[in-house]
Amino acid sequence: MKILVLNCGSSSIKYKLLDMEAKTTMAQGGVEKIGLTGSFLKFSLPSGDKVILEGEILEHRTGIEYILGVITGEKYGCIKSLTEIDAVGHRVAHGGEKFNSSMIIDEDVIQNIVKCIDLAPLHNPSNLNGIYAVQELMPGVPQVAVFDTAFHQTMPDYAYMYGLPYSLYEKYSIRRYGFHGTSHRYVSKRACEFLNIPYEEQKIISCHIGNGASIAAIKNGVSIDTSMGMTPVEGLLMGTRSGDIDAGVLTYIMEKENIGAQAISTIVNKYSGVLGISGISSDMREIEAAFDAGNKRAVLTLEMYAYRIRKYIGAYAAALGGVDILIFTGGVGENQIGIRTDICKDLDFLGIQVDEKANNVKGEETLISPEDAKIKVTVIPTDEEYMIALDTLNLLS
């Protein structure tokens, strides 16, 4: 079965075409700057070379039409006709309390995704645009929605509730939902396959750390807690998001700066985190370069970044009642050797240790703890697109 995976953001579309029988990636790339000046489609050739095609891409339907044209085209195509695509799997950011698993898309599913727009106003409309575009461009092709929040629907109420009036939960569904669920589900299962141990018997802490970042506590195959909340702002220090912050600070800033809800949302989502503290960049590679050059704010940024993650690991060790496996994934987790070292230092009291030689890897599936360590510390590159394709395959089979 050939499955096209789409991840539609507010101004972007990431895609991957997978042949699930051959277990190969046939095509992958993405559209950037949808609706903006300078929009383009970028994709990789089998040789590894990159191709960039510029063009006016005003909305998601045009972007997806552009993608479909390339993968069926004579010059860069990998299939002759769209009829070779058996199904389309979509990443959907927020499924609320309605969805605790992936779903075959029908009108009822679409309407429930619409109802979740209030919970994810920046993401769900874009995800729906992708679904609508495929309905128009590939009528009759089955589609599956894979929800970022679904994996965390196993959290107990005492973990997902906020200390607010219960009536607000009843009226507006205000609670912790968590995100990166597809990634946490993939890497936690894959780590157990890699280590050749049973998934349903492990206590796992999964650290998905990239520009967006979250940690999940996974016990016997289910998520029992996660650092992101009702929105992706809560939790760790991220590329441009603040992470955990005293709610009183927000109202204080609003009063002092005489700004409203939209402005404060922009501050904590776009101008905070690593970018806000360092004043340099949201890219950890640039922060590490500034750190090496002795930049004091870069030093502070990296200390805060590692400290927040270390603190959550300790908290989730308590929530799980111990840890068997610690996983690093995401752009930073997979590639930043020094940050992994900094996070794990002083955690030997839990049994977390890192072997310096084993840790000297980037983007590889590997064990970075000593062989005899109490806790297995691993690097597992995430593959959310494969997980979306696998869910699509399983549902349609």
VMD Tcl script that draws the C-alpha trace (Angstrom):
set ca {
  {0.00 0.00 0.00}
  {1.29 3.46 -0.95}
  {0.38 6.10 1.61}
  {0.84 9.86 1.35}
  {1.39 11.55 4.73}
  {0.55 15.25 5.04}
  {1.38 17.62 7.90}
  {-0.27 20.96 7.16}
  {0.88 23.92 9.24}
  {-0.40 27.48 9.11}
  {1.97 28.40 6.27}
  {3.59 25.08 5.39}
  {2.93 21.52 4.24}
  {5.32 18.67 4.98}
  {4.79 15.49 3.00}
  {6.15 11.97 2.64}
  {5.04 9.20 0.29}
  {5.73 5.73 1.69}
  {5.48 2.28 0.17}
  {4.46 0.27 3.22}
  {5.02 -3.13 1.58}
  {8.54 -2.32 0.39}
  {9.17 -0.26 3.56}
  {10.64 2.59 1.53}
  {10.20 6.34 1.30}
  {9.35 7.20 -2.30}
  {9.22 11.00 -1.96}
  {9.46 13.64 0.74}
  {9.63 17.40 1.05}
  {7.56 20.41 1.92}
  {5.93 23.63 0.86}
  {6.95 26.77 2.74}
  {5.57 30.32 3.03}
  {2.02 29.53 1.90}
  {0.18 32.80 1.30}
  {3.41 34.78 1.63}
  {5.91 36.28 -0.77}
  {8.59 33.83 -1.87}
  {6.65 30.57 -1.40}
  {8.36 27.42 -2.65}
  {8.35 23.62 -2.75}
  {11.50 21.89 -1.54}
  {12.11 18.15 -1.84}
  {14.86 15.55 -1.88}
  {15.85 13.36 -4.81}
  {16.89 9.69 -4.38}
  {20.48 10.88 -4.89}
  {20.17 13.09 -1.83}
  {20.23 16.31 -3.85}
  {17.74 19.03 -2.93}
  {15.40 20.69 -5.43}
  {13.61 24.00 -4.83}
  {10.72 25.05 -7.06}
  {9.47 28.58 -6.51}
  {5.93 29.66 -7.28}
  {2.92 31.56 -6.00}
  {1.22 29.28 -3.48}
  {-1.64 31.21 -1.90}
  {-3.42 28.44 0.01}
  {-3.12 24.78 1.05}
  {-5.11 23.37 -1.86}
  {-2.65 24.90 -4.33}
  {0.27 23.59 -2.27}
  {-1.06 20.04 -2.23}
  {-1.89 20.23 -5.94}
  {1.72 21.33 -6.52}
  {3.03 18.36 -4.46}
  {0.84 15.88 -6.33}
  {1.99 17.33 -9.64}
  {5.64 16.85 -8.73}
  {5.34 13.25 -7.50}
  {3.43 12.25 -10.67}
  {5.46 14.44 -13.04}
  {7.80 13.20 -15.74}
  {10.90 15.00 -14.43}
  {10.81 14.35 -10.66}
  {7.90 11.91 -10.27}
  {8.01 8.53 -8.54}
  {4.54 7.34 -9.58}
  {2.71 7.61 -12.90}
  {-0.77 8.40 -11.58}
  {-2.55 9.51 -8.40}
  {-4.48 6.23 -8.58}
  {-1.33 4.56 -7.22}
  {-1.85 6.37 -3.89}
  {-4.03 4.11 -1.78}
  {-4.63 6.44 1.16}
  {-3.68 9.75 2.79}
  {-2.77 10.10 6.46}
  {-2.98 13.52 8.11}
  {-1.35 14.85 11.24}
  {-4.08 16.65 13.20}
  {-2.86 18.76 16.11}
  {-5.79 18.60 18.52}
  {-8.43 15.94 19.02}
  {-9.67 17.20 22.39}
  {-11.32 14.57 24.57}
  {-13.20 13.13 21.61}
  {-10.33 11.18 20.03}
  {-8.05 8.78 21.89}
  {-6.86 7.02 18.71}
  {-6.44 7.60 15.00}
  {-9.62 7.65 12.92}
  {-10.76 7.06 9.35}
  {-12.01 10.46 8.24}
  {-15.72 10.86 7.56}
  {-18.07 13.81 8.00}
  {-18.56 13.10 11.71}
  {-14.78 13.08 12.31}
  {-14.42 16.34 10.36}
  {-17.12 18.04 12.43}
  {-15.44 16.97 15.66}
  {-12.09 18.33 14.42}
  {-13.92 21.59 13.71}
  {-15.20 21.61 17.30}
  {-11.58 21.44 18.50}
  {-10.55 24.60 16.62}
  {-10.99 26.68 19.80}
  {-8.35 24.47 21.45}
  {-5.89 24.78 18.54}
  {-6.82 27.87 16.51}
  {-3.45 28.02 14.71}
  {-3.21 24.34 13.77}
  {-6.59 22.59 13.33}
  {-7.84 24.92 10.56}
  {-4.70 24.19 8.53}
  {-5.08 20.45 9.15}
  {-8.69 20.70 7.92}
  {-7.55 22.60 4.83}
  {-5.37 19.62 3.96}
  {-8.27 17.20 4.40}
  {-10.60 19.33 2.26}
  {-7.94 19.68 -0.46}
  {-7.47 15.92 -0.72}
  {-11.25 15.44 -0.90}
  {-11.30 17.76 -3.93}
  {-8.12 16.61 -5.65}
  {-8.33 12.87 -4.91}
  {-12.05 12.10 -4.48}
  {-12.79 8.70 -3.03}
  {-9.27 8.11 -1.64}
  {-9.51 7.07 2.04}
  {-8.09 9.53 4.56}
  {-7.02 8.98 8.17}
  {-6.56 11.54 10.95}
  {-3.74 10.89 13.43}
  {-4.06 13.17 16.45}
  {-1.09 14.68 18.28}
  {-3.09 14.58 21.51}
  {-4.52 11.06 21.29}
  {-1.64 9.18 22.93}
  {-1.94 11.29 26.07}
  {-5.67 10.61 26.56}
  {-4.66 7.82 28.96}
  {-3.49 10.39 31.54}
  {-5.42 10.14 34.82}
  {-7.64 13.09 35.77}
  {-5.40 14.13 38.65}
  {-2.58 14.58 36.12}
  {-4.49 16.45 33.42}
  {-6.67 18.77 35.51}
  {-5.63 22.33 36.37}
  {-6.27 23.95 39.75}
  {-9.01 26.17 38.31}
  {-12.76 26.20 39.02}
  {-14.13 22.87 37.81}
  {-16.90 24.74 36.00}
  {-14.30 26.06 33.50}
  {-13.35 22.48 32.62}
  {-17.03 21.63 32.15}
  {-17.73 24.73 30.01}
  {-14.56 25.01 27.94}
  {-12.71 21.66 28.34}
  {-9.76 23.46 29.96}
  {-7.26 20.75 30.94}
  {-3.85 19.37 29.96}
  {-3.91 17.50 26.64}
  {-0.25 17.23 25.66}
  {1.27 17.11 22.18}
  {3.99 15.25 20.24}
  {1.96 12.13 21.04}
  {2.75 10.43 17.74}
  {6.48 10.95 18.31}
  {6.41 9.78 21.95}
  {4.43 6.69 20.91}
  {6.86 5.85 18.09}
  {10.14 6.32 19.98}
  {8.97 4.57 23.14}
  {7.93 1.47 21.17}
  {11.01 1.61 18.96}
  {13.34 1.92 21.96}
  {11.94 -1.31 23.39}
  {12.33 -3.06 20.03}
  {15.90 -1.78 19.83}
  {16.68 -3.00 23.35}
  {14.72 -6.24 22.81}
  {12.56 -5.80 25.92}
  {8.74 -5.90 26.35}
  {7.11 -2.46 25.82}
  {4.16 -3.15 28.13}
  {6.42 -3.75 31.15}
  {8.62 -0.62 31.06}
  {8.75 2.73 32.82}
  {9.88 5.18 30.13}
  {10.69 8.89 30.06}
  {10.64 10.18 26.49}
  {12.28 13.56 25.78}
  {11.20 15.04 22.45}
  {13.35 18.15 22.33}
  {13.57 20.37 19.30}
  {12.27 23.85 18.55}
  {9.13 22.62 20.24}
  {9.79 20.31 23.17}
  {7.94 18.01 25.53}
  {8.57 15.12 27.89}
  {6.24 12.18 28.44}
  {6.03 9.66 31.27}
  {5.01 6.29 29.80}
  {4.14 3.35 32.05}
  {3.40 -0.11 30.71}
  {2.73 1.26 27.24}
  {0.48 4.22 28.11}
  {1.13 7.91 28.74}
  {0.49 8.91 32.35}
  {1.78 12.49 32.18}
  {3.34 14.98 29.77}
  {4.84 18.45 30.02}
  {2.79 20.32 27.40}
  {-0.67 21.36 28.46}
  {-3.88 22.62 26.90}
  {-1.60 24.40 24.43}
  {2.03 23.74 23.41}
  {3.25 26.68 25.55}
  {3.41 24.82 28.87}
  {6.39 22.82 30.06}
  {9.99 23.07 28.90}
  {11.94 26.08 27.67}
  {11.59 25.88 23.87}
  {12.89 27.64 20.78}
  {10.50 30.57 21.02}
  {8.00 29.42 23.68}
  {8.39 30.34 27.34}
  {7.38 27.03 28.88}
  {6.21 27.04 32.51}
  {5.53 30.54 33.82}
  {3.63 32.08 36.73}
  {0.23 33.11 35.34}
  {0.46 36.24 37.47}
  {3.49 37.32 35.43}
  {1.34 37.43 32.31}
  {-1.30 39.70 33.84}
  {1.50 41.87 35.29}
  {3.09 42.30 31.82}
  {-0.31 43.03 30.28}
  {-0.91 45.80 32.80}
  {2.60 47.30 32.59}
  {2.83 47.16 28.79}
  {-0.87 47.98 28.27}
  {-1.35 45.04 25.90}
  {-4.15 42.56 25.32}
  {-4.53 38.78 25.07}
  {-3.27 38.48 21.50}
  {-0.10 40.43 22.24}
  {0.77 38.42 25.36}
  {0.14 35.22 23.40}
  {2.58 36.40 20.73}
  {5.22 37.14 23.38}
  {5.07 33.70 25.03}
  {4.79 31.83 21.73}
  {7.08 33.72 19.35}
  {9.57 35.84 21.31}
  {10.35 33.87 24.46}
  {12.22 30.66 25.24}
  {15.73 30.19 23.88}
  {15.36 33.19 21.56}
  {14.06 35.47 24.28}
  {16.70 34.58 26.89}
  {19.71 34.54 24.55}
  {18.74 37.40 22.27}
  {20.64 35.47 19.59}
  {18.52 32.77 17.97}
  {16.06 29.95 18.56}
  {18.55 27.54 16.94}
  {20.54 25.54 19.48}
  {23.52 25.28 17.14}
  {23.90 29.06 17.19}
  {23.45 29.16 20.97}
  {26.17 26.52 21.45}
  {28.53 28.52 19.19}
  {27.86 31.64 21.28}
  {28.38 29.60 24.46}
  {31.79 28.47 23.19}
  {32.63 32.11 22.52}
  {31.83 32.98 26.15}
  {28.52 34.79 25.61}
  {26.98 35.08 29.10}
  {23.36 34.99 27.93}
  {24.10 31.90 25.84}
  {25.54 30.28 28.98}
  {22.40 31.20 30.93}
  {20.17 29.90 28.14}
  {21.82 26.48 28.03}
  {21.80 26.20 31.82}
  {18.08 27.01 31.94}
  {17.33 24.66 29.04}
  {19.07 21.65 30.59}
  {17.82 22.43 34.10}
  {14.16 22.46 33.05}
  {14.51 19.09 31.32}
  {16.47 17.60 34.23}
  {13.80 18.78 36.66}
  {11.01 17.16 34.62}
  {12.97 13.90 34.42}
  {13.17 13.86 38.21}
  {9.47 14.65 38.54}
  {8.49 11.91 36.10}
  {10.76 9.40 37.80}
  {8.65 10.06 40.89}
  {5.37 9.85 38.92}
  {6.42 6.52 37.37}
  {7.84 5.09 40.59}
  {11.21 4.55 38.90}
  {12.66 4.58 35.39}
  {13.80 1.80 33.07}
  {14.50 3.79 29.88}
  {15.32 7.43 29.13}
  {14.91 8.44 25.46}
  {16.25 11.46 23.59}
  {14.61 12.38 20.29}
  {13.76 15.45 18.19}
  {16.21 17.77 16.45}
  {18.08 18.73 19.62}
  {17.77 15.40 21.38}
  {19.10 13.47 18.41}
  {21.94 15.79 17.44}
  {23.21 17.96 20.31}
  {25.76 15.82 22.13}
  {26.67 18.40 24.77}
  {23.09 19.10 25.71}
  {22.40 15.40 26.33}
  {25.45 15.33 28.60}
  {24.35 18.45 30.49}
  {20.84 17.11 31.00}
  {22.06 13.81 32.44}
  {24.74 15.19 34.75}
  {23.92 14.89 38.46}
  {21.22 12.31 37.71}
  {23.40 9.35 38.67}
  {21.47 9.12 41.96}
  {18.58 7.85 39.80}
  {20.87 5.46 37.94}
  {21.13 7.70 34.86}
  {24.63 7.69 33.39}
  {26.07 8.59 29.98}
  {29.08 6.95 28.36}
  {31.08 9.75 26.74}
  {32.26 7.66 23.79}
  {28.84 6.11 23.12}
  {27.21 9.56 23.34}
  {29.43 10.94 20.56}
  {26.77 10.35 17.87}
  {24.26 12.42 15.92}
  {20.99 11.21 14.45}
  {21.68 7.54 15.08}
  {19.69 4.94 16.97}
  {22.00 4.02 19.82}
  {22.50 3.24 23.50}
  {24.49 6.02 25.17}
  {24.58 4.66 28.74}
  {27.14 2.13 30.00}
  {26.16 -1.50 29.36}
  {25.77 -2.17 33.09}
  {23.83 1.05 33.87}
  {20.63 0.71 35.87}
  {18.71 2.87 33.39}
  {19.07 2.48 29.63}
  {19.65 5.91 28.05}
  {18.97 5.88 24.31}
  {18.89 8.13 21.27}
  {16.01 7.17 18.99}
  {15.40 9.31 15.87}
  {11.69 9.99 15.62}
  {9.60 9.10 12.58}
  {6.13 10.56 12.99}
  {5.37 10.18 9.28}
  {5.97 6.43 9.46}
  {3.70 6.20 12.52}
  {0.95 8.11 10.69}
  {1.34 5.81 7.67}
  {1.29 2.72 9.90}
  {-1.92 3.84 11.64}
  {-3.44 4.53 8.23}
  {-2.44 1.08 6.99}
  {-3.76 -0.68 10.08}
  {-7.11 1.13 10.08}
  {-7.74 0.53 6.39}
  {-6.63 -3.10 6.59}
}
mol new
graphics top color blue
foreach p $ca { graphics top sphere $p radius 0.5 }
foreach p [lrange $ca 0 end-1] q [lrange $ca 1 end] { graphics top cylinder $p $q radius 0.2 }
display resetview
